[in-house]
Amino acid sequence: MSKNLSQLARRQGIDNTLFQQLVFSDSVNSGLVNVDIDNSADVVKQQRKVLAKKFLMGEAVVHGAASFYDFIDDGTNEHNANKKAYVCNGSSCLCANTQATVKEVLVAQFGSQNVGHVTCLGRCAENGAFQINGNNYSGSDITKVKQITDQSSTASNESFQVQTTLAEPILTAKITDVAKYYQLFDELSKQFVTKNELEHLLDKLVESGLRGRGGAGFPTGVKWRSCLEELGFNEQSEKYIVCNADEGDAGAFSDRYLLEHRPHAVLFGMLMAGLLTGAKTGVLYIRAEYPEAIKQTKQAISEFDQLILNKTILSDFRFKIIKGAGAYICGEETALLRSIEGQRPVVSVRPPFPTQSGLFGCPTVVNNVETFGSIHFIFSELNSEQNSGVSKYKALGNGKSTGSKLVSLDGAFVHPGIIEVAMGTRLTTIIELAGGFVKGIKALHIGGPLGGVVPLCEIEKLTIDFESFSDNGFLLGHASIIGIPQSMKMIDYIAHLFEFTALESCGKCYPCQIGSVRGQEMFEQAITGKQSINPELLSDLLETMQLGSLCALGGGVPLPINNILTYFENEVAPYFLSKKSTATGEQ
Amino acid sequence: MSLASQEQVQHAFLNGVSYPIEQGESILTFSRRSNTEHVVPTLCDDSRLEPYGSCRVCCVDVALVAEGSRKVMASCHTPINHGMHIFTHSARIEKLRKNIIELVLSDLPPHTLPVQQSTSNTEFEQVVLATGVSEVRFTQGRQSVATVPLTFNQKGEASLCDESHPYMRMDLSLCIDCNRCVRACDEIQGEQVLSVAGRGFDTRIIKGQDVSFNDSDCVSCGACAQTCPTGAISDVFRQQLTKVQRSDQLSKDQYSKDQYLEEQRSTIQTPIEKIRTICSYCGVGCNLEVSVQNNKILSIEAPKEAAVNSGHTCLKGRYAWRFYDHKDRLDSPLVKIDGKLTKVSWDYAFEYVAKRLTSIKSKHGSDAIAGISSARCTNEENFLMQKMMRVVIGTNNIDCCARVCHSPTAYGMQKSFGTGAATNSIDDIKQTEFILLIGANPTAAHPVTGAKIKQKVMKGTPLIVIDPIKTELARFANWHIQLRPGTNVAVLNMMAYFIISEGLIDQTFINERTEEYQSYCQAIMALNIDNLANIAGVDKNLVKQAAVAYAKANNAMSFHGLGVTEHSQGSRAIMCIADLVLLTGNIGRQGVGMNPLRGQNNVQGAADMGCQPHQGAGYFSVEDTDSITYYQQHYQITKNSLVNLSQWPTTVGYKIPEMFNAALSGDLKALWILGEDVVQTDPNQHHVVASLANLDLLIVQEIFLSETAKMADVVLPGTTFLEKNGTFTNGERRVQKVNAAVKPRTGCKTDGDIIVEMMNALGFPQAPYDAESMLEEISQVVPFFSGITWKNLGENGLQWPVEKNGVDTKILHINTFKRGLGKFHFYEFEESREILENKSEFPFILTTSRNLEHYNAGTMTRRTSNESLVSEDVLLVNPQDASSKGIINKSKVRLYSARGEITLTAQISDKVKKGVLFTTFHFPELMINRVTGDVTDKHTKCPEYKVVAVAIEKT
């Protein structure tokens, strides 16, 4: 990251970010029909020159940032941006084996040069996912591509189940009266004013045991407290609350569910974070692949603003949506912050942590959608001994992992969708509730591309909580579950994971930047029969990525690969040089 | 925590041994500082840049207790903590490093795997060898260089290597994506010409919007080339140096040791020497490291540990040095015989000059002779020059180019504070919380200081720029007060008014450390602010906001340049700045003060050494009886000496403009000019030429046949800074050692030698020039040099005053001003005579300045590839003016004033306001000084270059 660029971006503020100008000037460009290619590239160049001057940054900065994203066009036709249709190539759709047909239909309709690719539209419950004109489709929608194209029927037929095992749902609870929902904030903000009083509330949050739902599981109260402490408790100091809604993990769609169906729960959590840290601005970074989530969140923000206008609640907190542009790494919090600032979204070193120096160099809380979604429940009935949200929340789970968790179930399940369970719920219970699998499954990929690959034989051991997964050599992550069918060759799945990492690596650290490509090549060469895999070299590579990578992408992908190598040794063995021949140096 | 426990030394363990730690340092810094044996290798680290953490080669094992579990962490960005155990070379760490390097090598051409240790290894190769990687086990796969587009060189040939630029080179086949170049461009130079395109494996370094170096906005500072660990970004000279080193190495490898030594003896393979010296381009005083072989310069870099420039410099210091052996160099003394400059021997030249001077002196008296010394020359040479004029000739007619640049600064700051020099150090920029920049364009004229200011401002330090031009820093300013040229006093008085009226003065400071506040305050408060705003053409609310912000800042530092001094009210504007400093108490501590950005490399030194008509070496008055005695004693002049007391000069001599007037009127007969092209650079050229033509004897000591030298009766070939020893004093009073990198060009003598031999020819026994002994002589005369010796200057020099014990001074006026109390001066704005007399006929105001690529008369820079970067002076014209005059971009315009006219190319630009024109003065073909006027600063006679009444029309 560049301190200079962060501070130059800060001068323009959150309402005028270089990144959003790039994203939206791009859609302006896409309106330039019938402009020949050279000319449109020149238009883009000229626009970027103007932007660079306005932001007092070098033209290289603007060009470099724009070139990072899948959906920011450079005016040439070689880019993945501004395609008429996109095919989802996420792991779930891959496992569902639906995409060959989808692509065929779309290519027939639009021509191959007009069909792009996108990694996970979050339509994992139905699969067969694709996008046309900025709208997402899945399942049977592919049969009506013609109607979608001629605009006669543009609605998606999407449907998935939402269930819960909880007597009193937390995240899946319906919000019927929005004004009433925010009354809690009004009460708390009047009751807790001084720093001491706010610290008391933070103590309560810590007591609830809430841990970040983005995957790392860091205690939320501790994070918020460090942001409160930063720069002192000062009305004037500039701080930010950022909601990480860049749910890029293939197989996961629980954040999408919350933003589309429970946006006020998320906004409320951010609002409380603002109160407890002294921040006045909440930024939701929502990925471009989730158009409906952006739409619903926008709607919710205008409802919130109306409550302020009506003086139903008193607050000077304001929300801002930042629309992503297609880059998995933006789900990493420092890359996300750089993305908003208009820098290249590469991972920054820590320290400083975002709570010390985050967005525009200001103290910033970054939390996942689901984390914010639990806040209302936790702070409700605060003064009740028995019935307070805090005590009910911490009563769920194993003491270390508390509260509830949303689990995303993909199309491999009989009843795919979202299920809210108490932490500590057995994995087998969830599978039973989902009605089992629609086809033969040999493993579950849980927690996104960097989560573990759990063979069926290990399923019995697992409960939904951070500890159970890590103790057994897996990762809870975002708790998304993809069923890997019997028909999927594990050697192909490893190649897919390496390919994904190579495509999405920010390119900053060598272990991930180069290692992912070399890994992909090793497996491709083995699959095509050109060269068997040297197990020692692969082991060195995986160790290098795991120990050496700067962030969880390069550092995390060795986990599922190692799981497969361990549990499916026999299946992949033919692709490896035998141990004996490597020892003697033969091939 | 008790005081005792706070003071307990915090420590950590490095490979089992305990070492003290420093607050906030990284594990890498700790390990490097503590033990130099177990070196942690790195690729992406450059200590001058923010920790980046991309190469991961610096990973170490970290445990919180001795036998505790270990975690792999990147040492460059992980802070060291009390009690940590660091293992830099555990088995798994060594394996990790090796595997990472192997990955890097897998994306490089096979030849980049180095075979063995050698002095010519790149930083990358050294790391590869240190980690012990000897093979790449991966089968040849994708190479990221495959996605790099080709660029076209100057001949139009497509190539993977970018050879489009006169200096910069890029070959991405060698790039390891460490991004040090990108970060140096951003974090050191602040230009952001470099960035990265794409993501993942295919990321690659780009310039601008993926254009060639030549088409980019690159300012050729070379920071990227200097930090690149592989040579992927380089420059023409560095490439040449590498080539020489490699062939040197090759010969070592090919021959047996004896043969090699034999060759060494036969001097075919002379080793490359590195000589540290000081740049002669501006007052920043960058340290340079010159690589020399066989008396030839191969390349120039900036030493990383230099206090002034920490491994950074600009394209002039780093690349514009080829003038030193240019074919145009003078190589023999010339004497005008039968109206033609004719080559003569040195003996003849000295004898001729001695005869002519002696005769003029006996016929017309000592004061018929004058000298102009050079701020390009060393302190020692300047000292000798004024000594020759005063002691041997017997006149105070000695001046230097400070006259035409910062004489008002020296004068004004002496009046206000007592010392006419920068009050603080450039390094204070790190500490300051507010910057006030007036009439200066440091990113062009003082690039390293400019870059430091820009870094600070980009990171959020508030900046006021008072300048008629929208300079690079004005773009970044919070308040750009774009005043009409010549109205500094009006705007500075407005600022004072608002500071006082808003109750933001530092009353305690004013009470304790200043005088004349009451009368000053009364005068300021009586001003008509609306009227002043109108005169200056500025928004009074903007001035108010700026003034309030400045006064409220805890530590505000001011910088100014020739945009303040080169005016009819130059000295007064200086005192107005000093008034603001005194009003707000911004003086006498770190991060504050008033800091002139001195123009030439040694202009501070030239004045310190006494090259002024009213003050001798060390600033004693030439008219004061005590100081006359002081000088006579120190120069050991007695009744009986060759030069005796009776001819000692006791009156103030001519300032430069007065010299020209005296020459024209016939009072001045002989003029000796050392290294200055007055014909091209002094205002009102017709007047200067006529004056010089009227002299009986014009002696010019030069390295090229300049416009002035062409008029001379005698031309003496001197030497460049690369060929001489001595000291330069930079703009922050830092006296630094200049070391000769090469021998003087055949036929030339160092300027010190020339003056010494001339003194001897005139009958004064001056010992042969030697930097060390000259410095000793100076330290006996100049009190603030008393503690300076050649030896104790060390590599980074000392800032005067230097006490006898060698302690130097970073900040002046800490407890008391040199003159006792700081003095307020009130001056009312006065319109320049130039405007009053010429406004109706010549309604535009022309203001002139330097650009980044060239230096003053361009004598040096035009004889380098900088010429191809910028090859003409252009005239900036506001779009409105251009349209009303029918001028189109890049068309020729006629520019004329009451003195003369020139024709030049117009560039339509919003950097100038309506009614204002701007150009540079580097090209003799143009001779901008044909149009400049002869109004000067009332107090110092500094010419008003910055305000010229002109008219324009399209041709």
Interface residues (C-beta under 8 A of the other chain):
Chain A: S2 K3 N4 L5 Q7 L8 R10 K45 R48 K49 L56 M57 G58 E59 A60 V61 V62 H63 G64 A65 S67 F68 A327 I329 R344 V349 R350 P351 G361 A502 L503 E504 S505 C506 G507 K508 C509 Y510 P511 Q513 I514 G515 S516 V517 R518 E521 M522 Q525 Q531 N534 L537 D540 L541 E543 T544 L547 G548 S549 L550
Chain B: E50 P51 Y52 G53 S54 C55 R56 C59 V72 A74 C76 H77 P79 R92 K95 L96 N99 I100 L103 V104 S106 D107 R137 F138 T139 G141 R142 D177 N179 R183 C185 D186 E187 G190 E191 Q192 V193 L194 S195 V196 A197 G198 R199 G200 F201 D202 T203 I206 K207 G208 Q209 D210 S216 D217 Q455 M458 K459 G460 R475 F476
